Amino acid sequence: MKKILLNSCLTVLLAVSLVSEALAGINIPSISPLVKQVGSAVVNISTERMVKNQFGALPGMPKEFQDFFEQFGPFMGPQGGGKERLQSALGTGFIISGDGYIVTNNHVVKNADKIYVTLAEQNNKQDKVEAKVIGSDSETDLALLKISVAKDLPAIKFGDSDKMEVGDWVVAIGNPFGLSNTVTTGIISAKGRDIHAGPYDNFLQTDASINPGNSGGPLLNLDGEVIGINTAIAASGQGIGFAIPSKLASSIIDQLKSGQKVSRGWIGVTIQDLDEVTAKALGLQNQKGALIGSVMPKEPAARAGLQAGDIVTQIDETPIDDASDLTKVIASHKPNERVKVTAIRDGKEKVFTVQLGERNLSAQTASKEIEQGLSLGVSLRELTNQDRQSLRIPHNVAGLLVSDVKQNGLAARAGIAAQDVIMAANLKPVRTVKELMTILDKESKTRGAIVLQIYRQGNSFIITVPLEEEK
C-alpha cells in the first residue's frame, strides 16, 4: 500500500512539474501597447430623456426607488401626478472614421432626447459633444452616430470575427458603471450563442468582464481590431458576456453609413425546430432542418412551390440545422436574390428556386401592426396544423392563435391569455390578421371596445376589450 501511495505521489509531482514547465513557456504579452494604440478611439456615451413620473417616483428620489416604482408601479395604481423627470443612461461606443462616425448599441440610444459623446482625455481635458443618430437596426441592436469635429479623430478598424477561435485572447474597453476607459481581458469562451435576444442571435461569448455601461463598446483581438460589439451579459452569472460578431455588424454599419435602410431577404414562411417526436413521425433519421409550419400566400416560398410540412435542410451550399439557421441565412441575402432551397417532402429530397422578397416588419409582423395601431398588446398568427396538434385544438375551431400577451396591456387586463384562439371579432369570424385589423380600424375605434369570441381548452366564451391609446 505504501508503495502504491508513493508511486501516486510521484505521478502527481511529475504532472505538476510538466504543467509548470508548460506555463513557463507561454509568453503572455502585455496589452499596454494595444490600449495606447486604440484606447483613444473608445468613447463614453450618455443619454437624456424626459419621462412621465406616473407611478409614484418623484424627482430627486434615489435611483433604486425610481427603478422600483417603474417596475412595480403599474400594480399599485397611478400616483405621482404624471410629473416629468429627467432620465439618464450610460453606454460606450467606438469611432470608426476620423470624421466622427461612432458605433454603439441601439438600446443605448433608443428613445433618447439628447445623446452626448465624451471623447478620450486629451491634455487633461475631455471633450463632450452632442451626437445625432444616423441610423439604427433594432433587430441586431446596432446604431451609428455622428458628431461634428474640427480635426481627424483616432479610429478603430473592424477585424474578421470568423477567424477567432474559442480560447483566443480578447480585450474589452468600455464605460462600466460610469468608470470611463476601463480595460478588461479574457478569451473567447464560445461562438454562435443564441440567447434569444433577437432573430439573428449569433453572439461571441467572452469571459472578459462586461458590465452595465460596457454596452456598445469594442471587443478587440490582439491586433487591436474590433471583432465584436459588447452587448449583453448573463445577469445571474459572472464572466459571461456576449458580443455581436464584427462580420455581422460591419455589413449593417456599412448600410447605415451609406444612408441605406437595412434590407434583408424574406421567403414568407413560419418555421420551427424539428423535435425528436416529429422527426420520428416523419420517418427521418435525425432532427436537422427547419420545419415549415405555414406558407404565406403569394409570398416567395409559395410562388416557388414550398408547402407547410416541408423540412428545409439546405440553402444553396449552406446546411440548415434548425429554424434559427434558416432565419439567419435567408436574412444574409439581399431582396430579389435567387437561392436554391433543399427540402424534404414525403421522405424525398426536393430543390426549389426561390426569388427572395424583402423582410418588412411593419407589413409582415401581425403583432407589431396591432400593438402599434391600437395597443391591443398581443402577438397573433394564423392557426397551423402543428398548433392544432400540439395544443389539441379541434378542426372545427378556426381563428387566430394568441402566441404572446404583453404584460399589463389591454388584452391582458381583459383576461386574454397566450394559446387562446380568437374565433370572431364583433361577432364576425376572423381567419386572418388582416380581417381582424379591418374590424379594429373600421368599427372598434368609434365604439371604444372590441368584442372577441375566444376558444380556450375546450370552452368558448366572449371577452370585451376596452380600447384606448397608450398615453
C-alpha positions in Angstrom: 0.0 0.0 0.0 2.9 2.4 0.9 4.5 1.6 -2.5 1.2 2.4 -4.3 0.9 5.7 -2.4 4.5 6.6 -3.1 4.0 5.9 -6.8 0.8 8.1 -6.9 2.6 11.0 -5.2 5.5 10.8 -7.7 3.0 10.8 -10.5 1.2 13.9 -9.2 4.5 15.7 -8.7 5.6 14.8 -12.2 2.3 16.2 -13.6 2.7 19.4 -11.7 6.2 19.8 -12.9 5.2 19.3 -16.5 2.3 21.8 -16.2 4.7 24.3 -14.6 7.2 23.9 -17.4 4.4 24.3 -20.0 3.1 27.5 -18.3 6.6 28.9 -18.0 7.0 28.5 -21.8 3.9 30.6 -22.5 4.6 34.2 -23.3 1.5 36.2 -22.4 2.1 39.6 -24.0 1.3 42.9 -22.3 -1.7 44.6 -23.8 -0.5 48.1 -22.8 0.7 48.9 -26.4 -2.7 47.9 -27.7 -4.6 50.1 -25.3 -2.3 53.0 -26.2 -3.0 52.3 -29.8 -6.8 52.2 -29.8 -7.9 53.4 -26.4 -8.5 57.0 -27.5 -10.9 55.8 -30.2 -13.3 54.4 -27.5 -15.8 57.0 -26.3 -18.3 57.3 -23.4 -22.0 57.8 -24.4 -24.6 59.4 -22.1 -28.2 60.0 -23.0 -31.1 62.1 -21.6 -34.8 61.8 -22.0 -37.8 63.2 -20.2 -40.2 60.5 -18.8 -43.6 60.9 -17.2 -43.5 60.1 -13.5 -46.8 58.1 -13.4 -46.4 55.6 -10.6 -45.1 57.3 -7.5 -41.4 58.0 -8.3 -40.6 61.6 -7.6 -37.8 63.9 -8.9 -34.7 63.6 -6.6 -35.7 60.2 -5.4 -32.7 57.7 -5.3 -32.4 55.7 -8.5 -33.1 52.4 -6.7 -36.5 53.7 -5.6 -37.3 55.2 -9.0 -36.5 51.8 -10.6 -38.8 50.1 -8.1 -41.7 52.3 -8.9 -41.1 52.0 -12.7 -41.2 48.2 -12.4 -43.9 47.7 -9.9 -45.9 50.9 -10.0 -48.4 49.6 -12.6 -49.6 47.1 -10.0 -50.0 49.8 -7.3 -52.3 52.2 -9.1 -51.5 55.6 -10.6 -49.6 58.0 -8.3 -47.2 60.9 -8.7 -49.4 63.2 -10.7 -47.7 62.5 -14.1 -44.8 64.9 -13.4 -41.9 64.6 -15.7 -38.3 63.9 -14.7 -35.0 63.6 -16.4 -33.8 60.1 -17.0 -30.2 59.4 -18.0 -28.2 56.4 -19.1 -24.7 55.5 -19.9 -23.0 53.3 -22.5 -19.9 53.0 -24.7 -19.1 53.5 -28.4 -16.1 53.5 -30.7 -15.0 55.7 -33.5 -14.8 54.0 -36.9 -13.7 57.0 -39.1 -11.8 60.2 -38.4 -14.8 62.4 -39.5 -16.8 61.4 -36.4 -18.8 58.2 -37.1 -19.4 56.2 -34.0 -20.8 52.7 -33.5 -22.8 51.7 -30.4 -25.8 49.6 -29.4 -29.3 50.6 -30.4 -30.6 50.1 -26.9 -28.0 52.6 -25.6 -29.5 55.5 -27.6 -33.1 54.3 -28.3 -35.8 56.9 -27.4 -33.1 59.4 -26.2 -33.9 63.1 -26.5 -30.3 64.0 -26.4 -27.1 62.0 -26.9 -23.7 63.1 -25.7 -20.3 61.6 -26.6 -17.3 62.2 -24.4 -14.1 61.8 -26.2 -11.0 60.3 -24.6 -9.0 62.7 -22.4 -6.5 64.9 -24.3 -4.1 67.2 -22.5 -6.0 66.7 -19.2 -9.3 67.7 -21.0 -12.3 65.7 -22.0 -14.5 67.0 -24.9 -18.2 66.3 -24.5 -20.2 66.9 -27.8 -23.7 66.2 -28.8 -24.3 63.4 -31.3 -27.1 62.6 -33.7 -28.3 59.1 -34.8 -27.5 58.4 -38.5 -29.3 55.1 -38.5 -30.1 52.1 -36.3 -31.2 48.4 -36.6 -33.2 47.1 -33.7 -33.0 43.5 -34.8 -29.2 43.4 -34.4 -29.2 46.1 -31.7 -26.8 48.4 -33.6 -26.7 52.1 -34.1 -24.5 54.6 -35.9 -23.9 58.0 -34.5 -22.2 61.1 -35.9 -20.5 64.0 -34.2 -19.2 67.2 -35.8 -15.4 67.5 -35.4 -12.8 70.1 -36.4 -10.0 67.6 -36.7 -9.5 63.9 -37.6 -10.2 61.6 -34.7 -8.5 58.3 -33.9 -10.4 55.4 -35.3 -10.6 51.6 -35.0 -10.9 49.1 -37.8 -13.2 46.1 -37.9 -11.5 42.7 -37.9 -12.8 39.3 -39.0 -14.8 37.6 -36.2 -14.9 34.4 -38.3 -11.2 33.9 -37.8 -11.5 34.0 -34.0 -11.3 30.6 -32.2 -12.5 29.5 -28.8 -9.6 30.2 -26.5 -8.2 33.3 -28.4 -7.4 36.3 -26.2 -9.6 39.4 -26.4 -9.7 42.8 -24.8 -12.8 44.9 -23.9 -12.7 48.6 -23.3 -15.7 50.5 -22.0 -17.5 52.6 -19.5 -18.8 50.1 -16.9 -20.8 51.8 -14.1 -19.5 55.2 -15.5 -15.9 54.2 -14.9 -14.5 55.5 -18.2 -11.9 53.7 -20.3 -11.9 50.6 -18.2 -9.8 47.8 -19.8 -10.5 44.1 -19.2 -9.1 40.9 -20.8 -10.3 37.4 -21.3 -10.8 34.8 -24.0 -13.5 33.8 -26.5 -15.4 31.3 -24.4 -17.8 30.2 -27.2 -19.1 31.1 -30.6 -22.6 31.1 -32.2 -24.5 31.7 -28.9 -28.3 32.2 -29.2 -29.5 34.0 -26.1 -33.0 34.7 -27.6 -32.3 38.5 -27.8 -33.4 38.7 -31.4 -33.9 36.7 -34.6 -30.2 36.9 -35.7 -28.5 35.9 -32.5 -25.0 34.6 -33.2 -23.1 36.0 -30.3 -19.5 35.6 -29.3 -19.3 34.7 -25.6 -16.4 36.0 -23.6 -15.2 35.9 -20.0 -13.6 39.4 -20.3 -15.5 41.4 -17.7 -18.6 43.1 -19.2 -20.8 45.2 -17.0 -23.6 47.8 -17.3 -22.1 50.7 -19.2 -20.0 48.5 -21.4 -22.8 48.2 -24.0 -21.7 49.3 -27.4 -18.0 49.1 -26.6 -15.5 47.1 -28.7 -14.2 43.6 -28.1 -10.8 43.6 -29.7 -8.3 41.0 -30.9 -4.6 41.3 -30.0 -4.1 43.2 -33.3 -6.4 46.0 -32.0 -9.2 45.2 -34.4 -12.9 45.1 -33.4 -14.1 41.5 -33.7 -17.2 42.1 -31.6 -19.5 44.8 -30.1 -20.2 44.1 -26.4 -24.0 43.9 -26.0 -25.3 41.7 -23.2 -24.4 39.9 -20.0 -25.8 37.0 -18.1 -27.3 38.7 -15.2 -27.1 35.8 -12.8 -23.5 34.8 -13.8 -20.0 36.2 -13.7 -17.6 36.0 -16.6 -20.4 35.5 -19.2 -20.6 38.4 -21.7 -21.9 38.5 -25.2 -20.7 40.5 -28.3 -22.2 40.9 -31.8 -19.7 39.4 -34.2 -17.9 42.0 -36.4 -18.8 40.1 -39.6 -22.5 40.8 -39.0 -22.0 44.3 -37.5 -19.7 45.7 -40.2 -22.2 44.9 -43.0 -25.1 46.5 -41.1 -22.9 49.6 -40.3 -21.9 50.0 -43.9 -25.5 50.1 -45.0 -26.4 52.7 -42.3 -23.4 54.8 -43.2 -24.3 54.9 -46.8 -27.7 56.2 -45.9 -29.5 52.9 -46.9 -32.1 51.2 -44.8 -31.1 47.8 -43.6 -32.6 45.3 -46.0 -32.8 41.5 -45.6 -34.1 38.6 -47.6 -37.6 37.1 -46.9 -39.3 33.9 -48.0 -42.7 34.2 -46.3 -43.0 31.2 -44.0 -43.4 30.4 -40.3 -40.8 27.9 -39.1 -39.9 25.9 -36.1 -37.3 23.5 -34.9 -37.7 19.8 -35.8 -38.1 17.9 -32.5 -37.4 14.2 -32.0 -41.1 13.1 -32.0 -41.9 15.0 -35.2 -38.7 13.7 -36.9 -39.6 10.1 -35.9 -43.2 10.5 -37.1 -41.9 11.8 -40.5 -39.5 8.9 -40.8 -36.4 11.0 -40.6 -33.0 9.7 -39.3 -32.1 13.0 -37.5 -33.6 16.2 -36.2 -31.6 18.6 -38.5 -33.6 21.1 -40.5 -36.3 23.8 -40.2 -39.9 22.6 -40.3 -42.2 25.0 -42.2 -45.4 25.5 -40.2 -47.2 27.6 -42.7 -46.6 29.3 -46.1 -47.9 32.8 -46.6 -50.0 33.2 -49.8 -48.4 35.0 -52.7 -45.0 35.3 -50.9 -41.7 34.0 -52.3 -41.9 30.5 -50.8 -45.5 30.0 -52.0 -44.6 31.1 -55.5 -41.7 28.6 -55.6 -43.9 25.7 -54.5 -42.8 25.2 -50.9 -45.6 23.8 -48.6 -46.4 23.5 -44.9 -44.7 20.4 -43.6 -41.6 20.7 -45.8 -38.3 20.4 -43.9 -35.6 22.8 -45.2 -32.2 21.2 -44.9 -30.0 23.5 -47.1 -29.9 26.9 -48.7 -27.6 26.9 -51.7 -24.5 25.1 -50.2 -25.2 26.1 -46.6 -26.6 23.3 -44.4 -29.6 24.2 -42.2 -29.6 22.6 -38.7 -32.6 24.4 -37.1 -35.0 27.3 -37.5 -32.5 29.9 -36.3 -30.1 28.8 -39.0 -32.7 29.3 -41.7 -33.7 32.8 -40.4 -30.1 34.0 -40.4 -29.1 32.5 -43.7 -32.1 34.0 -45.6 -31.5 37.3 -43.9 -27.9 37.4 -45.0 -29.1 37.5 -48.6 -30.4 40.6 -50.4 -34.0 41.0 -51.6 -34.6 39.8 -55.2 -31.6 37.3 -55.0 -32.4 33.8 -56.1 -31.5 30.9 -53.7 -31.8 27.2 -54.0 -33.8 25.7 -51.2 -33.4 22.0 -50.5 -36.3 20.5 -48.6 -37.6 17.1 -47.6 -41.2 16.3 -48.5 -42.8 12.9 -48.0 -39.4 11.4 -47.3 -37.9 12.7 -50.6 -35.5 15.5 -51.2 -36.7 18.3 -53.5 -34.9 21.5 -54.7 -36.8 24.8 -55.1 -35.5 28.1 -56.6 -36.8 31.0 -54.6 -36.6 34.6 -55.5 -36.4 36.4 -52.2 -38.6 39.2 -51.1 -37.7 41.9 -48.6 -38.3 41.5 -44.9 -40.6 44.2 -43.8 -41.5 44.2 -40.1 -44.3 46.7 -40.4 -46.1 44.7 -43.1 -45.2 41.1 -42.1 -45.4 41.1 -38.3 -49.0 41.0 -37.3 -48.4 41.6 -33.6 -46.4 44.7 -34.3 -49.1 46.1 -36.5 -51.8 45.6 -33.9 -49.6 46.8 -31.0 -48.5 49.9 -32.8 -52.0 50.6 -34.1 -54.4 50.3 -31.2 -52.2 48.9 -28.5 -54.1 45.7 -28.1 -50.9 44.1 -26.8 -51.0 40.6 -28.4 -48.9 38.6 -30.8 -51.0 36.7 -33.3 -50.6 34.2 -36.0 -52.8 32.1 -38.2 -53.5 28.6 -36.9 -51.3 25.8 -38.3 -51.8 22.0 -38.2 -48.8 21.9 -35.9 -50.6 24.3 -33.5 -53.7 22.1 -33.6 -51.8 19.0 -32.8 -49.6 20.4 -30.0 -52.4 22.4 -28.3 -55.2 19.9 -29.1 -57.4 22.4 -30.9 -60.3 20.8 -32.7 -60.5 21.2 -36.5 -63.9 22.9 -36.2 -62.2 25.8 -34.3 -60.9 28.4 -36.7 -59.3 31.7 -36.0 -56.0 33.4 -34.8 -53.7 31.9 -32.2 -52.5 34.3 -29.4 -48.8 33.4 -29.2 -47.9 36.1 -26.7 -49.6 38.7 -24.5 -48.0 42.0 -23.4 -47.9 42.3 -19.7 -50.4 44.8 -18.4 -51.6 45.6 -22.0 -55.2 46.0 -22.9 -55.7 42.3 -23.8 -54.0 41.1 -20.7 -56.1 43.3 -18.5 -59.3 42.0 -20.2 -58.3 38.4 -19.5 -56.9 37.2 -22.8 -54.0 34.7 -22.4 -51.4 33.1 -24.6 -52.6 30.0 -26.5 -56.2 31.4 -26.7 -57.8 31.3 -30.1 -59.6 34.4 -31.3 -62.5 33.0 -33.4 -64.6 36.1 -34.0 -64.4 39.9 -33.5 -67.6 41.9 -33.0 -69.5 38.6 -33.9 -67.7 38.3 -37.3 -65.5 35.3 -37.9 -61.7 36.2 -38.3 -59.3 33.8 -40.1 -56.5 36.3 -40.9 -54.8 39.1 -39.2 -56.0 41.4 -42.0 -59.6 40.6 -41.2 -59.1 41.4 -37.5 -57.4 44.6 -38.2 -60.1 45.7 -40.6 -62.7 45.3 -37.8 -60.4 47.1 -35.4 -59.9 50.0 -37.7 -63.4 50.4 -39.1 -65.7 49.6 -36.2 -63.9 49.4 -32.8 -62.2 52.8 -32.9 -65.5 54.6 -32.8 -67.1 52.1 -30.4 -64.2 52.2 -27.9 -64.2 48.4 -27.5 -64.0 45.2 -29.4 -65.9 42.0 -28.6 -63.9 38.9 -29.1 -65.1 35.3 -29.1 -62.4 33.2 -27.5 -61.6 29.4 -27.6 -59.7 28.1 -24.6 -59.1 24.5 -23.6 -62.4 23.2 -24.9 -64.5 26.2 -23.9 -65.8 29.1 -26.0 -66.7 32.5 -24.4 -66.8 36.2 -25.0 -64.3 38.8 -23.8 -64.8 42.5 -24.4 -61.6 44.5 -24.6 -61.9 48.3 -24.0 -59.7 50.1 -26.5 -57.6 53.1 -25.5 -54.5 54.6 -26.9 -51.5 54.3 -24.6 -50.6 57.6 -23.1 
